Amino acid sequence: MLVKRFADAKPYEAPNHYGMVALRLQGFEAGGPKNFWTGLSHILPGGGAGPDATPLEKVYVVLSGEVTVRAEGQEVVLKAMDSITLGPNVVREVKNLSNQMAKMLVILPYPGTQK
């Protein structure tokens, strides 16, 4: 069991992200999860990520605010407690088009662990 306090979460830089602060909640440490890691994104109005793709599947869970996700020719607005799964190599764009900060939980496998 590994307990991490929110007060101890460390920020990390994510490529091609802007207008946001990301905190690592769990992962990349001894005793942490072995197959995935979790982060928390605070996305300012007008902030977001992409468009780009990674070889990793990912799950986004919007905790508060609204986040617009564009992928595979579709666009969806996610609100509090909505979630989305994006497969590997899917070109996606994430943007906060509202005037309120959005909080989003991000869950990804470690690089090299996907089949």
Backbone atoms as SQL, in Angstrom:
CREATE TABLE atoms (id INTEGER PRIMARY KEY, chain TEXT, resi INTEGER, resn TEXT, atom TEXT, x REAL, y REAL, z REAL);
INSERT INTO atoms VALUES
  (1, 'A', 1, 'MET', 'N', 0.850, -1.173, 0.000),
  (2, 'A', 1, 'MET', 'CA', 0.000, 0.000, 0.000),
  (3, 'A', 1, 'MET', 'C', 0.897, 1.237, 0.000),
  (4, 'A', 2, 'LEU', 'N', 0.566, 2.171, -0.873),
  (5, 'A', 2, 'LEU', 'CA', 1.304, 3.434, -0.934),
  (6, 'A', 2, 'LEU', 'C', 0.310, 4.575, -0.845),
  (7, 'A', 3, 'VAL', 'N', 0.400, 5.349, 0.209),
  (8, 'A', 3, 'VAL', 'CA', -0.440, 6.529, 0.386),
  (9, 'A', 3, 'VAL', 'C', 0.382, 7.743, -0.010),
  (10, 'A', 4, 'LYS', 'N', -0.177, 8.552, -0.879),
  (11, 'A', 4, 'LYS', 'CA', 0.456, 9.821, -1.238),
  (12, 'A', 4, 'LYS', 'C', -0.545, 10.923, -0.948),
  (13, 'A', 5, 'ARG', 'N', -0.088, 11.938, -0.293),
  (14, 'A', 5, 'ARG', 'CA', -0.942, 13.072, 0.047),
  (15, 'A', 5, 'ARG', 'C', -0.920, 14.081, -1.094),
  (16, 'A', 6, 'PHE', 'N', -2.066, 14.696, -1.338),
  (17, 'A', 6, 'PHE', 'CA', -2.161, 15.688, -2.401),
  (18, 'A', 6, 'PHE', 'C', -1.144, 16.808, -2.190),
  (19, 'A', 7, 'ALA', 'N', -0.917, 17.168, -0.953),
  (20, 'A', 7, 'ALA', 'CA', 0.052, 18.228, -0.639),
  (21, 'A', 7, 'ALA', 'C', 1.458, 17.877, -1.126),
  (22, 'A', 8, 'ASP', 'N', 1.739, 16.591, -1.312),
  (23, 'A', 8, 'ASP', 'CA', 3.067, 16.149, -1.744),
  (24, 'A', 8, 'ASP', 'C', 3.160, 15.885, -3.248),
  (25, 'A', 9, 'ALA', 'N', 2.062, 16.049, -3.973),
  (26, 'A', 9, 'ALA', 'CA', 2.074, 15.816, -5.429),
  (27, 'A', 9, 'ALA', 'C', 3.016, 16.820, -6.091),
  (28, 'A', 10, 'LYS', 'N', 3.795, 16.341, -7.044),
  (29, 'A', 10, 'LYS', 'CA', 4.776, 17.178, -7.735),
  (30, 'A', 10, 'LYS', 'C', 4.291, 17.503, -9.147),
  (31, 'A', 11, 'PRO', 'N', 4.509, 18.747, -9.586),
  (32, 'A', 11, 'PRO', 'CA', 4.148, 19.095, -10.965),
  (33, 'A', 11, 'PRO', 'C', 5.059, 18.394, -11.959),
  (34, 'A', 12, 'TYR', 'N', 4.546, 18.172, -13.159),
  (35, 'A', 12, 'TYR', 'CA', 5.360, 17.621, -14.241),
  (36, 'A', 12, 'TYR', 'C', 5.004, 18.351, -15.529),
  (37, 'A', 13, 'GLU', 'N', 5.952, 18.390, -16.429),
  (38, 'A', 13, 'GLU', 'CA', 5.762, 19.011, -17.738),
  (39, 'A', 13, 'GLU', 'C', 5.297, 17.959, -18.730),
  (40, 'A', 14, 'ALA', 'N', 4.252, 18.250, -19.447),
  (41, 'A', 14, 'ALA', 'CA', 3.742, 17.346, -20.477),
  (42, 'A', 14, 'ALA', 'C', 3.958, 18.007, -21.833),
  (43, 'A', 15, 'PRO', 'N', 4.537, 17.293, -22.796),
  (44, 'A', 15, 'PRO', 'CA', 4.789, 17.885, -24.110),
  (45, 'A', 15, 'PRO', 'C', 3.506, 18.358, -24.788),
  (46, 'A', 16, 'ASN', 'N', 3.591, 19.488, -25.470),
  (47, 'A', 16, 'ASN', 'CA', 2.500, 20.045, -26.263),
  (48, 'A', 16, 'ASN', 'C', 1.256, 20.368, -25.436),
  (49, 'A', 17, 'HIS', 'N', 1.445, 20.675, -24.159),
  (50, 'A', 17, 'HIS', 'CA', 0.368, 21.129, -23.276),
  (51, 'A', 17, 'HIS', 'C', 0.595, 22.608, -22.990),
  (52, 'A', 18, 'TYR', 'N', -0.472, 23.358, -22.804),
  (53, 'A', 18, 'TYR', 'CA', -0.356, 24.796, -22.579),
  (54, 'A', 18, 'TYR', 'C', -1.512, 25.267, -21.690),
  (55, 'A', 19, 'GLY', 'N', -1.272, 26.321, -20.916),
  (56, 'A', 19, 'GLY', 'CA', -2.324, 26.878, -20.070),
  (57, 'A', 19, 'GLY', 'C', -2.824, 25.894, -19.040),
  (58, 'A', 20, 'MET', 'N', -1.913, 25.124, -18.481),
  (59, 'A', 20, 'MET', 'CA', -2.321, 24.126, -17.498),
  (60, 'A', 20, 'MET', 'C', -1.167, 23.787, -16.569),
  (61, 'A', 21, 'VAL', 'N', -1.513, 23.230, -15.439),
  (62, 'A', 21, 'VAL', 'CA', -0.532, 22.679, -14.504),
  (63, 'A', 21, 'VAL', 'C', -0.932, 21.234, -14.255),
  (64, 'A', 22, 'ALA', 'N', 0.036, 20.330, -14.384),
  (65, 'A', 22, 'ALA', 'CA', -0.218, 18.905, -14.185),
  (66, 'A', 22, 'ALA', 'C', 0.539, 18.431, -12.949),
  (67, 'A', 23, 'LEU', 'N', -0.136, 17.655, -12.122),
  (68, 'A', 23, 'LEU', 'CA', 0.468, 17.084, -10.920),
  (69, 'A', 23, 'LEU', 'C', 0.431, 15.562, -11.006),
  (70, 'A', 24, 'ARG', 'N', 1.540, 14.912, -10.651),
  (71, 'A', 24, 'ARG', 'CA', 1.571, 13.454, -10.625),
  (72, 'A', 24, 'ARG', 'C', 1.034, 13.004, -9.264),
  (73, 'A', 25, 'LEU', 'N', -0.046, 12.215, -9.281),
  (74, 'A', 25, 'LEU', 'CA', -0.648, 11.725, -8.045),
  (75, 'A', 25, 'LEU', 'C', -0.056, 10.391, -7.620),
  (76, 'A', 26, 'GLN', 'N', 0.082, 9.480, -8.566),
  (77, 'A', 26, 'GLN', 'CA', 0.634, 8.147, -8.294),
  (78, 'A', 26, 'GLN', 'C', 1.430, 7.691, -9.506),
  (79, 'A', 27, 'GLY', 'N', 2.512, 6.985, -9.258),
  (80, 'A', 27, 'GLY', 'CA', 3.275, 6.381, -10.335),
  (81, 'A', 27, 'GLY', 'C', 4.712, 6.842, -10.385),
  (82, 'A', 28, 'PHE', 'N', 5.535, 6.009, -11.014),
  (83, 'A', 28, 'PHE', 'CA', 6.957, 6.276, -11.190),
  (84, 'A', 28, 'PHE', 'C', 7.698, 6.336, -9.853),
  (85, 'A', 29, 'GLU', 'N', 7.216, 5.604, -8.831),
  (86, 'A', 29, 'GLU', 'CA', 7.930, 5.556, -7.564),
  (87, 'A', 29, 'GLU', 'C', 7.838, 4.151, -6.981),
  (88, 'A', 30, 'ALA', 'N', 8.788, 3.836, -6.100),
  (89, 'A', 30, 'ALA', 'CA', 8.798, 2.527, -5.435),
  (90, 'A', 30, 'ALA', 'C', 7.504, 2.355, -4.645),
  (91, 'A', 31, 'GLY', 'N', 6.895, 1.189, -4.791),
  (92, 'A', 31, 'GLY', 'CA', 5.674, 0.887, -4.068),
  (93, 'A', 31, 'GLY', 'C', 4.409, 1.384, -4.745),
  (94, 'A', 32, 'GLY', 'N', 4.558, 2.123, -5.854),
  (95, 'A', 32, 'GLY', 'CA', 3.413, 2.657, -6.581),
  (96, 'A', 32, 'GLY', 'C', 2.844, 1.639, -7.553),
  (97, 'A', 33, 'PRO', 'N', 1.864, 2.057, -8.352),
  (98, 'A', 33, 'PRO', 'CA', 1.262, 1.131, -9.314),
  (99, 'A', 33, 'PRO', 'C', 2.298, 0.618, -10.310),
  (100, 'A', 34, 'LYS', 'N', 2.146, -0.629, -10.705),
  (101, 'A', 34, 'LYS', 'CA', 3.119, -1.270, -11.593),
  (102, 'A', 34, 'LYS', 'C', 2.783, -1.146, -13.075),
  (103, 'A', 35, 'ASN', 'N', 1.517, -0.881, -13.421),
  (104, 'A', 35, 'ASN', 'CA', 1.095, -0.885, -14.822),
  (105, 'A', 35, 'ASN', 'C', 0.625, 0.460, -15.357),
  (106, 'A', 36, 'PHE', 'N', 0.389, 1.416, -14.474),
  (107, 'A', 36, 'PHE', 'CA', -0.152, 2.699, -14.919),
  (108, 'A', 36, 'PHE', 'C', 0.258, 3.788, -13.931),
  (109, 'A', 37, 'TRP', 'N', 0.022, 5.031, -14.334),
  (110, 'A', 37, 'TRP', 'CA', 0.232, 6.169, -13.433),
  (111, 'A', 37, 'TRP', 'C', -0.947, 7.114, -13.568),
  (112, 'A', 38, 'THR', 'N', -1.128, 7.979, -12.571),
  (113, 'A', 38, 'THR', 'CA', -2.240, 8.923, -12.594),
  (114, 'A', 38, 'THR', 'C', -1.741, 10.343, -12.365),
  (115, 'A', 39, 'GLY', 'N', -2.379, 11.250, -13.068),
  (116, 'A', 39, 'GLY', 'CA', -2.063, 12.664, -12.919),
  (117, 'A', 39, 'GLY', 'C', -3.343, 13.461, -12.788),
  (118, 'A', 40, 'LEU', 'N', -3.189, 14.689, -12.353),
  (119, 'A', 40, 'LEU', 'CA', -4.311, 15.611, -12.230),
  (120, 'A', 40, 'LEU', 'C', -3.950, 16.867, -12.992),
  (121, 'A', 41, 'SER', 'N', -4.761, 17.205, -13.991),
  (122, 'A', 41, 'SER', 'CA', -4.528, 18.398, -14.802),
  (123, 'A', 41, 'SER', 'C', -5.472, 19.507, -14.367),
  (124, 'A', 42, 'HIS', 'N', -4.909, 20.688, -14.114),
  (125, 'A', 42, 'HIS', 'CA', -5.683, 21.905, -13.864),
  (126, 'A', 42, 'HIS', 'C', -5.571, 22.722, -15.150),
  (127, 'A', 43, 'ILE', 'N', -6.666, 22.798, -15.901),
  (128, 'A', 43, 'ILE', 'CA', -6.639, 23.422, -17.225),
  (129, 'A', 43, 'ILE', 'C', -7.340, 24.775, -17.152),
  (130, 'A', 44, 'LEU', 'N', -6.584, 25.820, -17.417),
  (131, 'A', 44, 'LEU', 'CA', -7.132, 27.173, -17.403),
  (132, 'A', 44, 'LEU', 'C', -8.030, 27.409, -18.622),
  (133, 'A', 45, 'PRO', 'N', -8.923, 28.406, -18.583),
  (134, 'A', 45, 'PRO', 'CA', -9.686, 28.743, -19.780),
  (135, 'A', 45, 'PRO', 'C', -8.735, 29.004, -20.952),
  (136, 'A', 46, 'GLY', 'N', -9.020, 28.385, -22.078),
  (137, 'A', 46, 'GLY', 'CA', -8.175, 28.504, -23.261),
  (138, 'A', 46, 'GLY', 'C', -7.000, 27.557, -23.272),
  (139, 'A', 47, 'GLY', 'N', -6.752, 26.847, -22.174),
  (140, 'A', 47, 'GLY', 'CA', -5.639, 25.902, -22.091),
  (141, 'A', 47, 'GLY', 'C', -6.018, 24.553, -22.663),
  (142, 'A', 48, 'GLY', 'N', -5.004, 23.716, -22.870),
  (143, 'A', 48, 'GLY', 'CA', -5.276, 22.386, -23.380),
  (144, 'A', 48, 'GLY', 'C', -4.033, 21.647, -23.801),
  (145, 'A', 49, 'ALA', 'N', -4.216, 20.721, -24.726),
  (146, 'A', 49, 'ALA', 'CA', -3.125, 19.878, -25.214),
  (147, 'A', 49, 'ALA', 'C', -3.400, 19.462, -26.643),
  (148, 'A', 50, 'GLY', 'N', -2.322, 19.291, -27.400),
  (149, 'A', 50, 'GLY', 'CA', -2.422, 18.780, -28.754),
  (150, 'A', 50, 'GLY', 'C', -2.717, 19.858, -29.775),
  (151, 'A', 51, 'PRO', 'N', -3.050, 19.445, -30.976),
  (152, 'A', 51, 'PRO', 'CA', -3.311, 18.061, -31.370),
  (153, 'A', 51, 'PRO', 'C', -2.014, 17.262, -31.517),
  (154, 'A', 52, 'ASP', 'N', -2.056, 16.052, -30.986),
  (155, 'A', 52, 'ASP', 'CA', -0.964, 15.108, -31.145),
  (156, 'A', 52, 'ASP', 'C', -1.441, 13.718, -30.742),
  (157, 'A', 53, 'ALA', 'N', -0.557, 12.752, -30.869),
  (158, 'A', 53, 'ALA', 'CA', -0.883, 11.372, -30.529),
  (159, 'A', 53, 'ALA', 'C', 0.282, 10.771, -29.759),
  (160, 'A', 54, 'THR', 'N', -0.014, 9.792, -28.925),
  (161, 'A', 54, 'THR', 'CA', 1.017, 9.021, -28.248),
  (162, 'A', 54, 'THR', 'C', 0.732, 7.540, -28.481),
  (163, 'A', 55, 'PRO', 'N', 1.718, 6.693, -28.316),
  (164, 'A', 55, 'PRO', 'CA', 1.475, 5.258, -28.511),
  (165, 'A', 55, 'PRO', 'C', 0.742, 4.608, -27.340),
  (166, 'A', 56, 'LEU', 'N', 0.297, 5.410, -26.380),
  (167, 'A', 56, 'LEU', 'CA', -0.352, 4.878, -25.179),
  (168, 'A', 56, 'LEU', 'C', -1.841, 5.177, -25.168),
  (169, 'A', 57, 'GLU', 'N', -2.645, 4.175, -24.750),
  (170, 'A', 57, 'GLU', 'CA', -4.050, 4.484, -24.522),
  (171, 'A', 57, 'GLU', 'C', -4.147, 5.322, -23.258),
  (172, 'A', 58, 'LYS', 'N', -5.241, 6.045, -23.106),
  (173, 'A', 58, 'LYS', 'CA', -5.392, 6.906, -21.936),
  (174, 'A', 58, 'LYS', 'C', -6.861, 7.035, -21.566),
  (175, 'A', 59, 'VAL', 'N', -7.091, 7.341, -20.309),
  (176, 'A', 59, 'VAL', 'CA', -8.432, 7.614, -19.799),
  (177, 'A', 59, 'VAL', 'C', -8.392, 8.993, -19.164),
  (178, 'A', 60, 'TYR', 'N', -9.375, 9.813, -19.510),
  (179, 'A', 60, 'TYR', 'CA', -9.556, 11.122, -18.893),
  (180, 'A', 60, 'TYR', 'C', -10.871, 11.089, -18.126),
  (181, 'A', 61, 'VAL', 'N', -10.855, 11.612, -16.896),
  (182, 'A', 61, 'VAL', 'CA', -12.070, 11.767, -16.102),
  (183, 'A', 61, 'VAL', 'C', -12.134, 13.234, -15.688),
  (184, 'A', 62, 'VAL', 'N', -13.147, 13.947, -16.147),
  (185, 'A', 62, 'VAL', 'CA', -13.299, 15.345, -15.781),
  (186, 'A', 62, 'VAL', 'C', -13.910, 15.400, -14.382),
  (187, 'A', 63, 'LEU', 'N', -13.217, 16.068, -13.480),
  (188, 'A', 63, 'LEU', 'CA', -13.686, 16.174, -12.095),
  (189, 'A', 63, 'LEU', 'C', -14.507, 17.430, -11.870),
  (190, 'A', 64, 'SER', 'N', -14.147, 18.511, -12.570),
  (191, 'A', 64, 'SER', 'CA', -14.924, 19.747, -12.485),
  (192, 'A', 64, 'SER', 'C', -14.678, 20.570, -13.738),
  (193, 'A', 65, 'GLY', 'N', -15.619, 21.457, -14.037),
  (194, 'A', 65, 'GLY', 'CA', -15.513, 22.260, -15.249),
  (195, 'A', 65, 'GLY', 'C', -15.903, 21.465, -16.481),
  (196, 'A', 66, 'GLU', 'N', -15.451, 21.946, -17.640),
  (197, 'A', 66, 'GLU', 'CA', -15.750, 21.306, -18.922),
  (198, 'A', 66, 'GLU', 'C', -14.480, 21.199, -19.747),
  (199, 'A', 67, 'VAL', 'N', -14.345, 20.104, -20.462),
  (200, 'A', 67, 'VAL', 'CA', -13.216, 19.893, -21.353),
  (201, 'A', 67, 'VAL', 'C', -13.757, 19.392, -22.688),
  (202, 'A', 68, 'THR', 'N', -13.316, 20.013, -23.770),
  (203, 'A', 68, 'THR', 'CA', -13.695, 19.579, -25.114),
  (204, 'A', 68, 'THR', 'C', -12.583, 18.690, -25.660),
  (205, 'A', 69, 'VAL', 'N', -12.956, 17.513, -26.136),
  (206, 'A', 69, 'VAL', 'CA', -11.995, 16.570, -26.703),
  (207, 'A', 69, 'VAL', 'C', -12.357, 16.356, -28.164),
  (208, 'A', 70, 'ARG', 'N', -11.366, 16.517, -29.043),
  (209, 'A', 70, 'ARG', 'CA', -11.528, 16.236, -30.468),
  (210, 'A', 70, 'ARG', 'C', -10.631, 15.054, -30.814),
  (211, 'A', 71, 'ALA', 'N', -11.228, 14.043, -31.432),
  (212, 'A', 71, 'ALA', 'CA', -10.474, 12.855, -31.827),
  (213, 'A', 71, 'ALA', 'C', -11.285, 12.070, -32.842),
  (214, 'A', 72, 'GLU', 'N', -10.589, 11.466, -33.786),
  (215, 'A', 72, 'GLU', 'CA', -11.210, 10.585, -34.773),
  (216, 'A', 72, 'GLU', 'C', -12.402, 11.235, -35.475),
  (217, 'A', 73, 'GLY', 'N', -12.274, 12.532, -35.790),
  (218, 'A', 73, 'GLY', 'CA', -13.323, 13.230, -36.510),
  (219, 'A', 73, 'GLY', 'C', -14.540, 13.578, -35.668),
  (220, 'A', 74, 'GLN', 'N', -14.445, 13.402, -34.357),
  (221, 'A', 74, 'GLN', 'CA', -15.556, 13.708, -33.466),
  (222, 'A', 74, 'GLN', 'C', -15.137, 14.764, -32.453),
  (223, 'A', 75, 'GLU', 'N', -16.111, 15.447, -31.888),
  (224, 'A', 75, 'GLU', 'CA', -15.876, 16.402, -30.820),
  (225, 'A', 75, 'GLU', 'C', -16.906, 16.158, -29.734),
  (226, 'A', 76, 'VAL', 'N', -16.450, 16.103, -28.493),
  (227, 'A', 76, 'VAL', 'CA', -17.348, 15.863, -27.373),
  (228, 'A', 76, 'VAL', 'C', -16.961, 16.806, -26.238),
  (229, 'A', 77, 'VAL', 'N', -17.969, 17.318, -25.535),
  (230, 'A', 77, 'VAL', 'CA', -17.741, 18.142, -24.353),
  (231, 'A', 77, 'VAL', 'C', -17.980, 17.256, -23.133),
  (232, 'A', 78, 'LEU', 'N', -16.940, 17.109, -22.328),
  (233, 'A', 78, 'LEU', 'CA', -17.043, 16.319, -21.103),
  (234, 'A', 78, 'LEU', 'C', -17.249, 17.256, -19.929),
  (235, 'A', 79, 'LYS', 'N', -18.198, 16.900, -19.070),
  (236, 'A', 79, 'LYS', 'CA', -18.493, 17.677, -17.865),
  (237, 'A', 79, 'LYS', 'C', -18.146, 16.835, -16.650),
  (238, 'A', 80, 'ALA', 'N', -18.360, 17.384, -15.468),
  (239, 'A', 80, 'ALA', 'CA', -17.973, 16.718, -14.229),
  (240, 'A', 80, 'ALA', 'C', -18.435, 15.262, -14.188),
  (241, 'A', 81, 'MET', 'N', -17.494, 14.378, -13.924),
  (242, 'A', 81, 'MET', 'CA', -17.648, 12.932, -13.783),
  (243, 'A', 81, 'MET', 'C', -17.863, 12.201, -15.110),
  (244, 'A', 82, 'ASP', 'N', -17.781, 12.901, -16.240),
  (245, 'A', 82, 'ASP', 'CA', -17.754, 12.247, -17.546),
  (246, 'A', 82, 'ASP', 'C', -16.334, 11.747, -17.786),
  (247, 'A', 83, 'SER', 'N', -16.216, 10.689, -18.585),
  (248, 'A', 83, 'SER', 'CA', -14.890, 10.146, -18.889),
  (249, 'A', 83, 'SER', 'C', -14.820, 9.703, -20.340),
  (250, 'A', 84, 'ILE', 'N', -13.584, 9.531, -20.808),
  (251, 'A', 84, 'ILE', 'CA', -13.359, 9.100, -22.182),
  (252, 'A', 84, 'ILE', 'C', -12.115, 8.225, -22.217),
  (253, 'A', 85, 'THR', 'N', -12.136, 7.202, -23.046),
  (254, 'A', 85, 'THR', 'CA', -10.965, 6.375, -23.315),
  (255, 'A', 85, 'THR', 'C', -10.499, 6.677, -24.722),
  (256, 'A', 86, 'LEU', 'N', -9.216, 6.909, -24.874),
  (257, 'A', 86, 'LEU', 'CA', -8.600, 7.148, -26.187),
  (258, 'A', 86, 'LEU', 'C', -7.568, 6.062, -26.429),
  (259, 'A', 87, 'GLY', 'N', -7.662, 5.424, -27.571),
  (260, 'A', 87, 'GLY', 'CA', -6.753, 4.337, -27.897),
  (261, 'A', 87, 'GLY', 'C', -5.362, 4.826, -28.260),
  (262, 'A', 88, 'PRO', 'N', -4.426, 3.887, -28.376),
  (263, 'A', 88, 'PRO', 'CA', -3.070, 4.249, -28.763),
  (264, 'A', 88, 'PRO', 'C', -3.042, 4.873, -30.154),
  (265, 'A', 89, 'ASN', 'N', -2.168, 5.845, -30.325),
  (266, 'A', 89, 'ASN', 'CA', -1.920, 6.516, -31.610),
  (267, 'A', 89, 'ASN', 'C', -3.111, 7.303, -32.147),
  (268, 'A', 90, 'VAL', 'N', -4.098, 7.579, -31.313),
  (269, 'A', 90, 'VAL', 'CA', -5.234, 8.411, -31.715),
  (270, 'A', 90, 'VAL', 'C', -4.813, 9.877, -31.583),
  (271, 'A', 91, 'VAL', 'N', -4.934, 10.616, -32.686),
  (272, 'A', 91, 'VAL', 'CA', -4.649, 12.048, -32.630),
  (273, 'A', 91, 'VAL', 'C', -5.800, 12.705, -31.890),
  (274, 'A', 92, 'ARG', 'N', -5.446, 13.409, -30.817),
  (275, 'A', 92, 'ARG', 'CA', -6.477, 14.039, -30.003),
  (276, 'A', 92, 'ARG', 'C', -6.058, 15.469, -29.673),
  (277, 'A', 93, 'GLU', 'N', -7.087, 16.290, -29.437),
  (278, 'A', 93, 'GLU', 'CA', -6.889, 17.650, -28.951),
  (279, 'A', 93, 'GLU', 'C', -7.817, 17.836, -27.764),
  (280, 'A', 94, 'VAL', 'N', -7.301, 18.404, -26.695),
  (281, 'A', 94, 'VAL', 'CA', -8.059, 18.648, -25.479),
  (282, 'A', 94, 'VAL', 'C', -8.013, 20.144, -25.220),
  (283, 'A', 95, 'LYS', 'N', -9.169, 20.746, -24.958),
  (284, 'A', 95, 'LYS', 'CA', -9.189, 22.190, -24.752),
  (285, 'A', 95, 'LYS', 'C', -10.283, 22.567, -23.760),
  (286, 'A', 96, 'ASN', 'N', -9.973, 23.559, -22.932),
  (287, 'A', 96, 'ASN', 'CA', -10.968, 24.136, -22.038),
  (288, 'A', 96, 'ASN', 'C', -11.507, 25.384, -22.726),
  (289, 'A', 97, 'LEU', 'N', -12.695, 25.282, -23.294),
  (290, 'A', 97, 'LEU', 'CA', -13.316, 26.388, -24.011),
  (291, 'A', 97, 'LEU', 'C', -14.224, 27.223, -23.113),
  (292, 'A', 98, 'SER', 'N', -14.297, 26.878, -21.848),
  (293, 'A', 98, 'SER', 'CA', -15.156, 27.613, -20.916),
  (294, 'A', 98, 'SER', 'C', -14.361, 28.733, -20.235),
  (295, 'A', 99, 'ASN', 'N', -15.035, 29.470, -19.376),
  (296, 'A', 99, 'ASN', 'CA', -14.386, 30.539, -18.608),
  (297, 'A', 99, 'ASN', 'C', -14.021, 30.100, -17.192),
  (298, 'A', 100, 'GLN', 'N', -14.188, 28.811, -16.891),
  (299, 'A', 100, 'GLN', 'CA', -13.842, 28.289, -15.572),
  (300, 'A', 100, 'GLN', 'C', -12.713, 27.283, -15.696),
  (301, 'A', 101, 'MET', 'N', -11.875, 27.190, -14.663),
  (302, 'A', 101, 'MET', 'CA', -10.825, 26.181, -14.663),
  (303, 'A', 101, 'MET', 'C', -11.459, 24.788, -14.658),
  (304, 'A', 102, 'ALA', 'N', -10.826, 23.874, -15.359),
  (305, 'A', 102, 'ALA', 'CA', -11.267, 22.480, -15.375),
  (306, 'A', 102, 'ALA', 'C', -10.228, 21.630, -14.659),
  (307, 'A', 103, 'LYS', 'N', -10.696, 20.601, -13.972),
  (308, 'A', 103, 'LYS', 'CA', -9.811, 19.618, -13.337),
  (309, 'A', 103, 'LYS', 'C', -10.093, 18.274, -13.964),
  (310, 'A', 104, 'MET', 'N', -9.017, 17.592, -14.378),
  (311, 'A', 104, 'MET', 'CA', -9.184, 16.321, -15.080),
  (312, 'A', 104, 'MET', 'C', -8.173, 15.298, -14.578),
  (313, 'A', 105, 'LEU', 'N', -8.658, 14.135, -14.189),
  (314, 'A', 105, 'LEU', 'CA', -7.816, 13.013, -13.810),
  (315, 'A', 105, 'LEU', 'C', -7.345, 12.329, -15.084),
  (316, 'A', 106, 'VAL', 'N', -6.057, 12.015, -15.157),
  (317, 'A', 106, 'VAL', 'CA', -5.459, 11.388, -16.332),
  (318, 'A', 106, 'VAL', 'C', -4.848, 10.057, -15.899),
  (319, 'A', 107, 'ILE', 'N', -5.184, 8.975, -16.596),
  (320, 'A', 107, 'ILE', 'CA', -4.680, 7.645, -16.265),
  (321, 'A', 107, 'ILE', 'C', -4.037, 7.065, -17.517),
  (322, 'A', 108, 'LEU', 'N', -2.749, 6.727, -17.425),
  (323, 'A', 108, 'LEU', 'CA', -2.001, 6.188, -18.568),
  (324, 'A', 108, 'LEU', 'C', -1.145, 5.014, -18.137),
  (325, 'A', 109, 'PRO', 'N', -0.926, 4.058, -19.046),
  (326, 'A', 109, 'PRO', 'CA', 0.048, 3.002, -18.748),
  (327, 'A', 109, 'PRO', 'C', 1.462, 3.580, -18.817),
  (328, 'A', 110, 'TYR', 'N', 2.379, 2.908, -18.196),
  (329, 'A', 110, 'TYR', 'CA', 3.771, 3.323, -18.340),
  (330, 'A', 110, 'TYR', 'C', 4.238, 3.091, -19.769),
  (331, 'A', 111, 'PRO', 'N', 5.129, 3.942, -20.271),
  (332, 'A', 111, 'PRO', 'CA', 5.686, 3.693, -21.616),
  (333, 'A', 111, 'PRO', 'C', 6.301, 2.282, -21.676),
  (334, 'A', 112, 'GLY', 'N', 6.034, 1.594, -22.773),
  (335, 'A', 112, 'GLY', 'CA', 6.587, 0.257, -22.974),
  (336, 'A', 112, 'GLY', 'C', 5.810, -0.865, -22.351),
  (337, 'A', 113, 'THR', 'N', 4.686, -0.575, -21.665),
  (338, 'A', 113, 'THR', 'CA', 3.925, -1.646, -21.012),
  (339, 'A', 113, 'THR', 'C', 2.706, -2.072, -21.809),
  (340, 'A', 114, 'GLN', 'N', 2.339, -1.316, -22.854),
  (341, 'A', 114, 'GLN', 'CA', 1.149, -1.667, -23.642),
  (342, 'A', 114, 'GLN', 'C', 1.484, -2.726, -24.659),
  (343, 'A', 115, 'LYS', 'N', 0.507, -3.582, -24.915),
  (344, 'A', 115, 'LYS', 'CA', 0.685, -4.640, -25.910),
  (345, 'A', 115, 'LYS', 'C', 0.130, -4.222, -27.234);
